[in-house]
Amino acid sequence: MKSIYLKWIGCIILAFALFVMASLADDKQAKTQPKTQTLVGKTVNINKATEEDLVKNVPLITRELAKSIVKYRKENGDFQTLEELLQIDGFNRTLLRRIKPFLLLEGIGGKDCTC
């Protein structure tokens, strides 16, 4: 009978130890993961912005990336969607998702467009 109680007590102690270890691991992981950085900038029209406008106002946009955006726009015309930025070297979905709040699409569709 004592051995059954000892097994139960051992199981309870083991479960408690595993719970504590899991809690400590979660705390350590939360401390080591970078906090989400709040980005600050201004909204720009991606179809009219100059290199300087992009670098100055849109966070995470480097001078090289701004040059690539303007070059792509000159070669291919105005952007029809923000996702079209993914065609530019150096752009990926994560970057686009982070800077999307700072980008506007205006001036597409010709002179009769009300967009």
TITIRO-895594 format. One record per residue: x, y, z of N, C-alpha, C in turn; residue in one letter. Coordinates in steps of 0.02 Angstrom, whole numbers, plus 50000, padded with zeros to 5 digits. Atoms other than C-alpha are relative to their C-alpha. Example, Ala and Ser with C-alpha at 12.3 -4.5 7.8 and 13.67 -1.06 7.14 Angstrom:
<nodes>
500454994150000506154977550390500455006050000A499584994149997506844994750357499615005550037S
</nodes>
This chain:
<nodes>
500414994150000500005000050000500435006350000M499554994249997501445011750043500325001349932K499684999150065502235008749873499545003549951S500484996550044500645014649785500005007450016I499984993049980500655030749886500665003349978Y499354997350020502505033149852500025001249924L500034999050072502195030849665499595006149983K500434994150012500795043649669500365006450020W499634994149977501845055949767500565001549950I499464999150049503285053149645499735002949935G500314997350061502125056249497499815007350008C500204993049987501465072249576500615004550001I499384996049998503225078549612500295000849930I499744999750068503775074249436499595004849957L500434995550038502265083149360500125007350020A499874993249976502585098449468500675002549973F499344998150026504425098649417499975001649926A500074998750072503975097549233499625006649987L500374993750006502715111649254500445006050014F499554994549983504005122849338500525001049945V499504999450053505305119049205499705003149937M500334997150059504065123049065499865007450010A500134992949985503595139449150500645004149994S499364996450005505425144449166500235000649928L499814999750070505745140148984499605005349963A500424994950032504275151048929500235007050019D499754993549977504925165549035500655001849965D499364998850033506665163748962499905001749927K500134998850071505985163048784499705007049991Q500324993450005504915178548814500515005550009A499484994949988506445188048877500485000549942K499504999950054507565183048731499715002149933T500304998050064506315186548591499965007749998Q500044992750005506425204448526499275002350002P500674997149998504925215148562499845003049933K500204997250064503935220948413500155007450001T499794993150004504665237448361499445004149969Q500494995550028503435251548335500355004549949T499694996150054503835259848170499675006949997L500244993250004503675278548150500205002749932V499864997050065503545287647984499405003949976G500554996450031502405296847866499764996149939K500295003450058501255290647729500225003549936T499804997350065501875292747551499634996449944V500305002950061501105289747380500564996549963N499475004050030502155275647310500095001649926I499964998450071501775281647132500275007049987N499744993250009502415299447161500625001450041K499464998649953503715298147299500684999749966A499305000150023505525302347261500404995450045T499565004049957506985292547329500055003150069E499934996449936507195305747463499374999350042E500635000849963505345304947511499964993150032D500055006949975505435286047531500484998950059L499515001149948507035286047634499825004050063V500144995549944506495300647743499364998050038K500655001049969504695295247777499804992850014N500225007049992504535276347763500544996250038V499505003749961505415266347899500214993749963P499705006150028506545251947846500175000549927L499824999150070506765258947670500705003149997I499314997650008508615260747629500045004249936T499894996050060509305272447497500004995449938R499975004750057509655257447383499314997449981E500675002550013507895250747402499565005549970L500374994350028507165268047368500185001049927A499794999350069508195269147209499684994549957K500305005650037507555252047155499255001149989S500714998650007505755257347186499875005049945I500084994850050505915273047082500194997449931V499785002950065506855263746944499464995349973K500525004750021505525250046938499395003949974Y500594996050019504145263246929500125003449932R499844996850064505025272246785499984995049943K499975005150052505275256146688499324996549987E500615003950006503565248246721499365004050009N500594995949988502385262746755499794999750073G500244999649931501395266346912499834993050027D500195006249965501125252547039499244999450000F500725001249999499405244847024499794997250068Q500125002649933499525235847192500645000650040T499414999749958500695236847340500404993549995L499675006550006501085218347316500494999949940E499554999550057501935223247153500715001750023E499344998549972503365229447263500414993650011L499645006349991503805211147289500424998049940L499615001350060504505211147112500705003250004Q499374996349992505925222347173500474996050045I499495003449959507535214247236500065003550067D499944997249933507665216747423499345000450037G500674999849969505795216547454499784992850015F500315006449984504935202147541499355001550036N500674999049970503225199447619500045003050070R499944997349933503825203247794500125007649998T499874992850006504525220147744499385003649976L500614996850026502975224247643499475000650053L500514999949947501835219647788500165005450051R499814995149948502825230847906499945007249976R500024993150024502875246247794499355001949965I500634998750035501155244647714499615005950028K500384994249974500355257247834500275006849977P499694993750021501545270547765499965001249925F500034999650073501155267547580499295001049975L500644998850034499735274347474500094998649926L500025000850073499255270147296499525005149973L500434994950031498595285447208500245001249930E499814998250068498555290447028499984994249952G500045005550048498215273446952499345000249963I500625000450037496925270846818499885005749951G500084994650048497195286446713499645006050028G500264993649977496465303946721499274999750022K500715000649982494645298146737499894995950063D500065004249941495015287046887499865004350062C500154996449938494275292647053500314996450060T499715003949945495345280647154500505004050040C
</nodes>
